[in-house]
Amino acid sequence: MEDANLPMRQYLEENPMKRRLFTVGLAAAVFSLTAMAQQPIVIKFSHVVARDTPKGLGAEYFAKKAEEMTKGKVKVEVYANSTLYKDKEEMEALQLGAVQMLAPSLAKFGPLGVKEFEVFDLPFIFDDYNDLHKVTQGPVGKMLLDKLEAKGIRGLGFWDNGFKSLSANTPIKTPADLKGKKLRIQSSKVLDEQMRSIGALPQVMAFSEVYQALQTGVVDGTENPISNLYTQKMHEVQKYLTLTEHGYLGYAVIVNKKFWDGLPADVRGQLEAAMKDATAHANKTAKEQNDKDLDAVKKSGKTQVYEPTKDERMAFKKAMAPVHQKMESRIGKDIIQEVYKETGFDPAKL
């Protein structure tokens, strides 16, 4: 035991074997600590659509930019096509911390208790992307995202999908053509009222179930941006598509607030920069993808695509206009008026 009383340095010098073991052990310990320190922060990003949709491509782009901008400190794992959570499960999973990031459609926030988001579901409230971005990229958009904080959620930005059009197995030229038709919608009181305003029968259904429901006739038709219609192959089971562009479908990219607030400040800043880049990319992609997918639908020959005349589109606009006033008590008159101010929309002038 005499060796134990020698100073460590002298002990190691006099015992070459012990010196080698000590050096190897020390190196292993340092390597282990370094590896632990360099373990990337993992962000699970779950969504319910295909990888080659605007949201899917936006998520992949964000994952790439996040890794680049944080120099590998963050790894974003993207789970597409409901492989991790389905429509009805994902929001609860985020709040519980089982997943860190989502990009749910804006209709999902009404059932969560933030009914102001349902302003995006109002028919014909945006005429084009220019009107839309005045809201999503301006003070009204920021105010809406801030309302999520009380739900344990941090809103990072809005991503476009596109403007929705109506499809069915019978031609659609007037609102009367959809009377009595069962049309799939997301869970939204506004969308429910929108369909009832034209005499249709709204059917709430998870996105992942829509193709089969159309194929088997459980529902007669639906509303979708073209990219969703095409990537989910709905055009194969819908004979007619009318480019009404009556409503907007977009997403809010959100994270678990506790997780986000717990990130190092520098990493959070880098991820915000990555999200800004990804948002610009996702919105540009959305427009390009919908145009490209519309061409693909036409070329497939499986769906007859109809572009309504100005008067035909106005007929839909007038039929759906009462939905705005009916939903004031639910969404909030103030937020609807704020959007009107940005876009110049006035249902009274229809």
TORMI-858492 format. One record per residue (C-alpha): residue in three letters; residue number from 1; z, x, y. Coordinates in Angstrom, 3 decimals. Example, Ala and Ser with C-alpha at 12.3 -4.5 7.8 and 13.67 -1.06 7.14 Angstrom:
BEGIN
   type   seq         up       east      north
    ALA     1      7.800     12.300     -4.500
    SER     2      7.140     13.670     -1.060
// end
This chain:
BEGIN
   type   seq         up       east      north
    MET     1      0.000      0.000      0.000
    GLU     2      0.096      3.119      2.157
    ASP     3     -3.489      2.480      3.190
    ALA     4     -2.515     -0.782      4.864
    ASN     5     -0.414      1.109      7.439
    LEU     6     -3.276      3.312      8.606
    PRO     7     -5.088      2.271     11.789
    MET     8     -8.155      0.220     10.811
    ARG     9    -10.652      2.774     12.155
    GLN    10     -9.051      5.692     10.261
    TYR    11     -8.722      3.540      7.138
    LEU    12    -12.416      2.697      7.170
    GLU    13    -13.434      6.317      7.845
    GLU    14    -11.464      7.513      4.824
    ASN    15    -12.771      4.737      2.542
    PRO    16    -16.613      4.631      2.656
    MET    17    -16.835      1.709      0.205
    LYS    18    -14.414     -0.384      2.245
    ARG    19    -16.340      0.585      5.385
    ARG    20    -19.594     -0.710      3.907
    LEU    21    -17.984     -3.961      2.771
    PHE    22    -16.364     -4.459      6.171
    THR    23    -19.655     -3.820      7.988
    VAL    24    -21.557     -6.235      5.748
    GLY    25    -18.826     -8.872      6.124
    LEU    26    -18.719     -8.484      9.889
    ALA    27    -22.517     -8.761     10.136
    ALA    28    -22.465    -11.915      7.976
    ALA    29    -19.780    -13.458     10.154
    VAL    30    -21.684    -12.665     13.349
    PHE    31    -24.901    -14.047     11.836
    SER    32    -23.100    -17.219     10.748
    LEU    33    -21.596    -17.781     14.204
    THR    34    -24.953    -17.090     15.871
    ALA    35    -26.725    -19.484     13.525
    MET    36    -24.132    -22.156     14.279
    ALA    37    -24.525    -21.576     18.002
    GLN    38    -28.292    -21.834     17.657
    GLN    39    -28.310    -25.030     15.597
    PRO    40    -30.564    -27.421     17.514
    ILE    41    -29.250    -30.695     18.873
    VAL    42    -30.991    -33.398     16.840
    ILE    43    -32.216    -36.572     18.510
    LYS    44    -33.359    -39.304     16.139
    PHE    45    -36.040    -41.360     17.904
    SER    46    -36.759    -44.595     16.022
    HIS    47    -39.515    -47.103     16.746
    VAL    48    -41.286    -49.976     14.985
    VAL    49    -44.998    -49.328     15.623
    ALA    50    -47.592    -46.971     14.138
    ARG    51    -47.795    -43.294     15.114
    ASP    52    -51.243    -43.709     16.641
    THR    53    -50.194    -46.420     19.134
    PRO    54    -49.337    -45.648     22.791
    LYS    55    -45.602    -45.717     22.005
    GLY    56    -46.041    -43.665     18.833
    LEU    57    -48.101    -41.030     20.630
    GLY    58    -45.666    -41.006     23.548
    ALA    59    -42.745    -40.382     21.193
    GLU    60    -44.540    -37.479     19.496
    TYR    61    -45.451    -35.982     22.872
    PHE    62    -41.842    -36.263     24.079
    ALA    63    -40.625    -34.535     20.906
    LYS    64    -43.001    -31.647     21.552
    LYS    65    -42.104    -31.333     25.262
    ALA    66    -38.369    -31.595     24.540
    GLU    67    -38.511    -28.669     22.115
    GLU    68    -40.627    -26.635     24.537
    MET    69    -38.540    -27.291     27.645
    THR    70    -35.190    -26.716     25.913
    LYS    71    -36.575    -23.602     24.156
    GLY    72    -35.673    -25.032     20.765
    LYS    73    -32.178    -26.216     21.669
    VAL    74    -33.241    -29.791     20.965
    LYS    75    -35.181    -31.140     17.999
    VAL    76    -36.474    -34.706     18.279
    GLU    77    -37.108    -36.392     14.923
    VAL    78    -39.478    -39.346     15.331
    TYR    79    -39.273    -42.219     12.832
    ALA    80    -42.281    -44.542     13.238
    ASN    81    -43.307    -47.900     11.754
    SER    82    -39.764    -49.237     11.165
    THR    83    -39.053    -46.466      8.622
    LEU    84    -35.514    -46.059      9.976
    TYR    85    -34.657    -49.412     11.569
    LYS    86    -36.459    -52.728     11.996
    ASP    87    -36.739    -54.828     15.156
    LYS    88    -33.434    -56.634     14.768
    GLU    89    -31.452    -53.584     13.630
    GLU    90    -32.448    -50.823     16.015
    MET    91    -30.487    -51.848     19.124
    GLU    92    -27.204    -52.150     17.234
    ALA    93    -27.888    -48.823     15.519
    LEU    94    -28.307    -47.182     18.937
    GLN    95    -25.103    -48.663     20.323
    LEU    96    -23.206    -47.489     17.228
    GLY    97    -24.680    -43.983     17.560
    ALA    98    -26.532    -44.090     14.226
    VAL    99    -29.716    -43.276     16.143
    GLN   100    -29.893    -41.598     19.547
    MET   101    -33.145    -42.825     21.096
    LEU   102    -35.343    -45.934     21.015
    ALA   103    -38.225    -47.399     22.982
    PRO   104    -37.792    -51.145     22.389
    SER   105    -40.102    -53.683     23.968
    LEU   106    -38.702    -55.141     27.166
    ALA   107    -38.230    -58.550     25.534
    LYS   108    -35.385    -57.044     23.450
    PHE   109    -33.016    -56.718     26.405
    GLY   110    -32.587    -60.451     27.046
    PRO   111    -30.826    -61.029     23.702
    LEU   112    -28.718    -57.934     24.487
    GLY   113    -27.390    -59.766     27.546
    VAL   114    -29.492    -58.142     30.281
    LYS   115    -31.675    -61.169     30.971
    GLU   116    -33.211    -59.698     34.118
    PHE   117    -35.552    -57.693     31.868
    GLU   118    -37.230    -60.937     30.856
    VAL   119    -39.016    -60.894     34.219
    PHE   120    -41.579    -58.685     32.422
    ASP   121    -42.312    -61.538     30.003
    LEU   122    -43.369    -63.957     32.728
    PRO   123    -47.053    -64.805     32.274
    PHE   124    -49.569    -63.368     34.760
    ILE   125    -46.844    -61.776     36.928
    PHE   126    -48.853    -58.508     37.002
    ASP   127    -52.572    -58.538     37.717
    ASP   128    -53.144    -54.913     36.776
    TYR   129    -51.481    -51.545     36.129
    ASN   130    -51.237    -50.846     39.853
    ASP   131    -49.052    -53.941     40.379
    LEU   132    -47.037    -53.126     37.291
    HIS   133    -46.255    -49.531     38.261
    LYS   134    -45.019    -50.596     41.697
    VAL   135    -42.210    -52.248     39.726
    THR   136    -41.601    -49.939     36.743
    GLN   137    -41.819    -46.740     38.799
    GLY   138    -40.068    -48.086     41.892
    PRO   139    -36.577    -49.230     42.961
    VAL   140    -36.775    -52.500     40.999
    GLY   141    -37.370    -50.567     37.773
    LYS   142    -34.463    -48.203     38.480
    MET   143    -32.154    -51.105     39.245
    LEU   144    -33.040    -52.726     35.919
    LEU   145    -32.429    -49.537     33.924
    ASP   146    -29.056    -49.086     35.653
    LYS   147    -27.968    -52.492     34.314
    LEU   148    -28.030    -51.073     30.770
    GLU   149    -25.116    -48.702     31.458
    ALA   150    -22.565    -51.468     30.846
    LYS   151    -24.003    -51.865     27.327
    GLY   152    -23.445    -48.197     26.450
    ILE   153    -27.114    -47.399     27.034
    ARG   154    -28.857    -45.015     29.429
    GLY   155    -32.374    -46.003     30.494
    LEU   156    -34.729    -43.044     30.913
    GLY   157    -38.006    -44.717     31.875
    PHE   158    -40.659    -47.337     31.217
    TRP   159    -43.666    -46.821     28.956
    ASP   160    -46.729    -49.048     28.967
    ASN   161    -48.366    -50.532     25.962
    GLY   162    -50.761    -52.833     27.702
    PHE   163    -51.687    -56.369     28.601
    LYS   164    -51.564    -58.974     25.861
    SER   165    -54.417    -61.144     24.669
    LEU   166    -54.441    -64.182     22.394
    SER   167    -55.859    -64.257     18.872
    ALA   168    -56.295    -67.013     16.295
    ASN   169    -58.616    -68.161     13.515
    THR   170    -60.275    -70.716     15.790
    PRO   171    -62.038    -70.038     19.128
    ILE   172    -59.884    -69.813     22.274
    LYS   173    -61.508    -70.731     25.586
    THR   174    -59.006    -73.146     27.116
    PRO   175    -55.248    -73.702     26.792
    ALA   176    -56.033    -76.908     24.858
    ASP   177    -57.568    -74.793     22.077
    LEU   178    -54.077    -73.597     21.143
    LYS   179    -52.372    -76.988     21.119
    GLY   180    -50.345    -77.358     17.918
    LYS   181    -51.102    -73.798     16.773
    LYS   182    -48.227    -71.720     15.406
    LEU   183    -48.202    -68.478     17.415
    ARG   184    -45.968    -65.517     16.633
    ILE   185    -43.810    -64.237     19.491
    GLN   186    -41.020    -61.739     19.963
    SER   187    -37.536    -63.166     20.383
    SER   188    -37.716    -64.212     24.048
    LYS   189    -36.889    -67.524     25.713
    VAL   190    -39.582    -66.770     28.304
    LEU   191    -42.274    -66.228     25.661
    ASP   192    -41.083    -69.356     23.874
    GLU   193    -41.554    -71.367     27.069
    GLN   194    -44.889    -69.657     27.766
    MET   195    -46.326    -70.828     24.425
    ARG   196    -44.928    -74.331     24.849
    SER   197    -46.583    -74.538     28.288
    ILE   198    -49.995    -74.508     26.555
    GLY   199    -48.938    -76.801     23.717
    ALA   200    -48.561    -74.060     21.089
    LEU   201    -45.650    -73.772     18.636
    PRO   202    -43.843    -70.428     19.093
    GLN   203    -42.637    -68.653     15.944
    VAL   204    -40.193    -65.750     16.323
    MET   205    -40.929    -63.018     13.786
    ALA   206    -40.311    -59.282     13.299
    PHE   207    -43.338    -57.170     14.182
    SER   208    -43.470    -55.629     10.708
    GLU   209    -43.958    -59.099      9.147
    VAL   210    -46.796    -60.340     11.369
    TYR   211    -49.814    -59.098      9.385
    GLN   212    -48.717    -60.859      6.199
    ALA   213    -47.813    -64.013      8.103
    LEU   214    -51.302    -64.130      9.645
    GLN   215    -52.930    -63.336      6.304
    THR   216    -51.104    -66.113      4.469
    GLY   217    -51.350    -68.680      7.269
    VAL   218    -47.606    -68.838      7.945
    VAL   219    -48.684    -68.473     11.587
    ASP   220    -52.089    -69.261     13.095
    GLY   221    -52.249    -66.585     15.729
    THR   222    -50.390    -64.241     18.033
    GLU   223    -50.423    -62.320     21.312
    ASN   224    -50.746    -58.557     21.431
    PRO   225    -52.108    -55.647     23.386
    ILE   226    -55.276    -54.512     21.601
    SER   227    -53.697    -51.293     20.326
    ASN   228    -51.072    -53.241     18.347
    LEU   229    -53.642    -55.712     17.044
    TYR   230    -55.899    -52.912     15.813
    THR   231    -53.383    -50.405     14.424
    GLN   232    -51.582    -53.126     12.464
    LYS   233    -54.971    -54.375     11.173
    MET   234    -54.315    -57.858     12.516
    HIS   235    -57.971    -58.043     13.556
    GLU   236    -58.793    -58.187      9.832
    VAL   237    -56.937    -61.504      9.514
    GLN   238    -57.807    -63.028     12.918
    LYS   239    -61.325    -64.327     13.487
    TYR   240    -61.129    -64.755     17.271
    LEU   241    -59.672    -62.702     20.111
    THR   242    -59.776    -63.841     23.744
    LEU   243    -59.040    -61.239     26.419
    THR   244    -56.650    -63.374     28.459
    GLU   245    -54.459    -60.404     29.500
    HIS   246    -51.884    -63.050     30.342
    GLY   247    -48.781    -60.971     29.797
    TYR   248    -47.496    -57.433     29.723
    LEU   249    -45.968    -55.561     26.818
    GLY   250    -44.050    -52.441     27.692
    TYR   251    -41.050    -50.465     26.581
    ALA   252    -37.909    -48.956     28.021
    VAL   253    -37.042    -45.552     26.589
    ILE   254    -33.295    -45.599     26.068
    VAL   255    -30.560    -43.355     24.666
    ASN   256    -27.007    -43.826     23.513
    LYS   257    -25.033    -43.239     26.741
    LYS   258    -22.092    -41.458     25.107
    PHE   259    -24.463    -39.053     23.348
    TRP   260    -26.482    -38.440     26.529
    ASP   261    -23.430    -37.861     28.723
    GLY   262    -22.083    -35.407     26.123
    LEU   263    -25.125    -33.122     26.335
    PRO   264    -24.869    -29.872     28.320
    ALA   265    -26.036    -30.521     31.897
    ASP   266    -28.894    -28.003     31.664
    VAL   267    -30.199    -29.563     28.428
    ARG   268    -29.976    -33.040     29.943
    GLY   269    -32.011    -31.873     32.937
    GLN   270    -34.650    -30.320     30.676
    LEU   271    -34.894    -33.536     28.643
    GLU   272    -35.284    -35.587     31.831
    ALA   273    -38.192    -33.328     32.831
    ALA   274    -39.692    -33.727     29.348
    MET   275    -39.331    -37.514     29.646
    LYS   276    -41.083    -37.516     33.028
    ASP   277    -44.042    -35.655     31.493
    ALA   278    -44.021    -37.888     28.419
    THR   279    -43.987    -41.052     30.549
    ALA   280    -47.083    -39.970     32.497
    HIS   281    -48.771    -39.028     29.218
    ALA   282    -47.773    -42.267     27.430
    ASN   283    -49.015    -44.480     30.263
    LYS   284    -52.349    -42.662     30.492
    THR   285    -52.691    -42.842     26.711
    ALA   286    -51.907    -46.576     26.700
    LYS   287    -54.897    -47.441     28.884
    GLU   288    -57.242    -45.119     26.970
    GLN   289    -55.998    -46.297     23.566
    ASN   290    -56.396    -49.984     24.332
    ASP   291    -59.965    -49.415     25.567
    LYS   292    -60.786    -47.343     22.484
    ASP   293    -59.199    -49.848     20.089
    LEU   294    -61.022    -52.752     21.716
    ASP   295    -64.311    -50.978     20.946
    ALA   296    -63.135    -50.468     17.360
    VAL   297    -62.248    -54.168     16.977
    LYS   298    -65.699    -55.150     18.257
    LYS   299    -67.428    -52.673     15.948
    SER   300    -65.457    -53.882     12.915
    GLY   301    -67.326    -57.193     13.051
    LYS   302    -64.236    -58.945     11.678
    THR   303    -63.078    -60.474     14.945
    GLN   304    -65.196    -62.169     17.568
    VAL   305    -64.074    -60.896     20.979
    TYR   306    -64.439    -63.272     23.927
    GLU   307    -64.009    -62.382     27.602
    PRO   308    -63.029    -65.514     29.525
    THR   309    -64.727    -66.380     32.802
    LYS   310    -62.715    -66.214     36.012
    ASP   311    -62.269    -70.006     35.921
    GLU   312    -61.225    -69.993     32.264
    ARG   313    -58.595    -67.323     32.913
    MET   314    -57.385    -69.276     35.956
    ALA   315    -56.918    -72.342     33.721
    PHE   316    -54.484    -70.337     31.571
    LYS   317    -52.801    -69.004     34.701
    LYS   318    -52.239    -72.501     36.098
    ALA   319    -51.042    -73.859     32.758
    MET   320    -48.454    -71.091     32.404
    ALA   321    -47.346    -70.927     36.069
    PRO   322    -44.496    -73.491     35.677
    VAL   323    -42.769    -71.032     33.321
    HIS   324    -41.790    -68.903     36.342
    GLN   325    -39.749    -71.657     37.974
    LYS   326    -38.290    -72.900     34.696
    MET   327    -36.961    -69.427     33.912
    GLU   328    -35.402    -68.754     37.343
    SER   329    -31.954    -69.882     36.207
    ARG   330    -32.153    -67.614     33.165
    ILE   331    -33.717    -64.441     34.585
    GLY   332    -32.406    -64.771     38.117
    LYS   333    -34.372    -65.975     41.115
    ASP   334    -33.548    -62.813     43.070
    ILE   335    -35.126    -60.398     40.580
    ILE   336    -38.237    -62.588     40.267
    GLN   337    -38.599    -62.596     44.045
    GLU   338    -38.172    -58.801     44.146
    VAL   339    -41.097    -58.446     41.727
    TYR   340    -43.179    -60.917     43.771
    LYS   341    -42.574    -58.763     46.859
    GLU   342    -43.897    -55.678     45.078
    THR   343    -46.944    -57.356     43.517
    GLY   344    -47.834    -60.058     46.054
    PHE   345    -47.851    -62.712     43.315
    ASP   346    -47.287    -66.281     44.523
    PRO   347    -47.426    -69.051     41.883
    ALA   348    -47.397    -71.678     44.640
    LYS   349    -50.882    -70.577     45.685
    LEU   350    -52.479    -71.126     42.270
// end
